[in-house]
Amino acid sequence: MPLPRNLPGLALCALVLAALAFESARAGRLLGANRRLRAVEITSLRAAQLGNLPRAAKRRRLLAYLARRGFTGSEIGAIVKQVVG
């Protein structure tokens, strides 16, 4: 991003910090989306490994599987619902 040369020092610093904050937030959103896609992928693979277990048992095991990998409750519930139904 080209910086304007005619801004006073503090205004220029504020402009640079705002641009950095925007990029940081954008990167965070992208990483969050990638993390969710990866979680759905690994959950689908794990569900296939669990085979013909009853739905309740499969759901319970997948919830624990994702919890051990650091996902939070609301994330886990949505992912398992998407995969198992």
Secondary structure, DSSP 4 states (H G I P E B T S, - for coil): -PPPSSS-HHHHHHHHHHHHHHHHHHHHHHHHHHHHHHHHHHHHHHHHHHTT--HHHHHHHHHHHHHHTT--HHHHHHHHHHHH-
